[in-house]
């Protein structure tokens, strides 16, 4: 609403700058305009009077019925009825009179505005998406999107924040060092203790998963890995990055990028169980800002997702998973996988 008001005010200013003027109408035109407004006011007043009369008639009918029934049972009750009748009628009449007075005041108060008119002969002012920065300023939230297409070793994660959620890119890269560094994991990005534990669990599970899927791939046995979560100046913590870190590590090990438009959230246990997370609504908001089309959620969050308003879910396809095999099948649809179908 505030943004619309800003647009209207700035549009009005531009009209004035481009020659719009407020002019006095000719007496005949002003009289015609006044006559139209007076007729409209009289019609509205007549309609209100009619409604008041109908209400008064209904009230009198109700009182008469009550009076007759009272007379049959007690003579004293009928004596009190006329006074009530008179007071109610006078109250209705006074209400009608005050309404008429109010309408006449409103009619007379509009006489001044009816004698002026805005005259503008320039081009119309059109406000498009490209003009919003000029009219209402910068968007309240900066777009979180870093990559148009995520490269190998990079996966989009989702985080809860008090400002409506955020996307977190998890990046994995090999460390070129000596033989003593084989199999080591290094993390950066100002991660908290909980998120460091998630990274450690993810590294262990990714090595086990790759060994089960591709015995010939010795990447983790021969290479140290660096996992980073931009931006480094922002502290990050929470138990919902397991899926994202595992997928980034497997993307690097296989030299295969994840599916386009995909984001994910969910913690993973050492056995591959995907655990529920918090902030479903906030994470959906973050996904919309970054142009995400598909989101992987833990199956345990399906009910919370269904309670989110439909307009926030529009254009985003959810995938609910219970184990990491299902995450892998969605992230790498072109890879051979024996995972079961996931709920969506």
CORNORVEN-V402968 format. One record per residue. N is the residue number from 1. NEAR is the number of other C-alpha atoms within 8 Angstrom. Layout:
BEGIN
n=(N N)
near=(NEAR NEAR)
END
This chain:
BEGIN
n=(1 2 3 4 5 6 7 8 9 10 11 12 13 14 15 16 17 18 19 20 21 22 23 24 25 26 27 28 29 30 31 32 33 34 35 36 37 38 39 40 41 42 43 44 45 46 47 48 49 50 51 52 53 54 55 56 57 58 59 60 61 62 63 64 65 66 67 68 69 70 71 72 73 74 75 76 77 78 79 80 81 82 83 84 85 86 87 88 89 90 91 92 93 94 95 96 97 98 99 100 101 102 103 104 105 106 107 108 109 110 111 112 113 114 115 116 117 118 119 120 121 122 123 124 125 126 127 128 129 130 131 132 133 134 135 136 137 138 139 140 141 142 143 144 145 146 147 148 149 150 151 152 153 154 155 156 157 158 159 160 161 162 163 164 165 166 167 168 169 170 171 172 173 174 175 176 177 178 179 180 181 182 183 184 185 186 187 188 189 190 191 192 193 194 195 196 197 198 199 200 201 202 203 204 205 206 207 208 209 210 211 212 213 214 215 216 217 218 219 220 221 222 223 224 225 226 227 228 229 230 231 232 233 234 235 236 237 238 239 240 241 242 243 244 245 246 247 248 249 250 251 252 253 254 255 256 257 258 259 260 261 262 263 264 265 266 267 268 269 270 271 272 273 274 275 276 277 278 279 280 281 282 283 284 285 286 287 288 289 290 291 292 293 294 295 296 297 298 299 300 301 302 303 304 305 306 307 308 309 310 311 312 313 314 315 316 317 318 319 320 321 322 323 324 325 326 327 328 329 330 331 332 333 334 335 336 337 338 339 340 341 342 343 344)
near=(4 5 7 7 8 10 10 8 8 9 9 8 8 8 11 9 7 7 9 12 8 8 8 7 9 6 6 6 8 12 8 8 10 11 8 8 9 9 8 8 11 8 8 8 11 8 8 9 9 8 8 10 8 8 8 10 8 8 9 10 8 8 10 8 8 8 11 9 8 11 11 7 6 8 9 7 10 12 7 8 10 8 7 8 10 8 8 9 10 8 8 10 8 8 8 11 8 8 9 9 8 8 10 9 8 8 11 7 7 8 9 7 6 10 11 11 9 8 8 8 6 7 4 4 6 4 7 6 5 6 8 10 9 6 9 9 7 5 6 4 4 5 6 9 8 5 5 5 5 10 6 11 15 14 14 12 13 15 12 11 8 5 4 10 15 13 14 10 11 15 11 13 9 9 8 6 7 6 6 5 9 11 10 8 10 8 10 10 13 9 12 10 7 9 13 10 8 13 12 9 12 14 12 9 12 12 9 8 8 11 10 7 6 7 8 5 8 7 7 11 7 9 13 15 13 12 13 10 12 8 6 9 6 7 9 9 9 8 11 10 15 15 16 14 14 12 12 15 12 11 14 13 10 6 8 10 11 12 9 6 8 13 13 12 17 16 14 16 9 9 6 10 10 15 11 11 12 5 9 10 9 12 15 11 11 14 14 10 9 10 8 12 10 11 13 13 14 15 11 8 12 10 7 8 9 7 6 9 7 6 5 10 10 6 5 10 8 9 11 13 14 12 10 12 11 13 11 11 11 8 10 11 8 4 6 4 7 5 7 6 5 9 7 5)
END
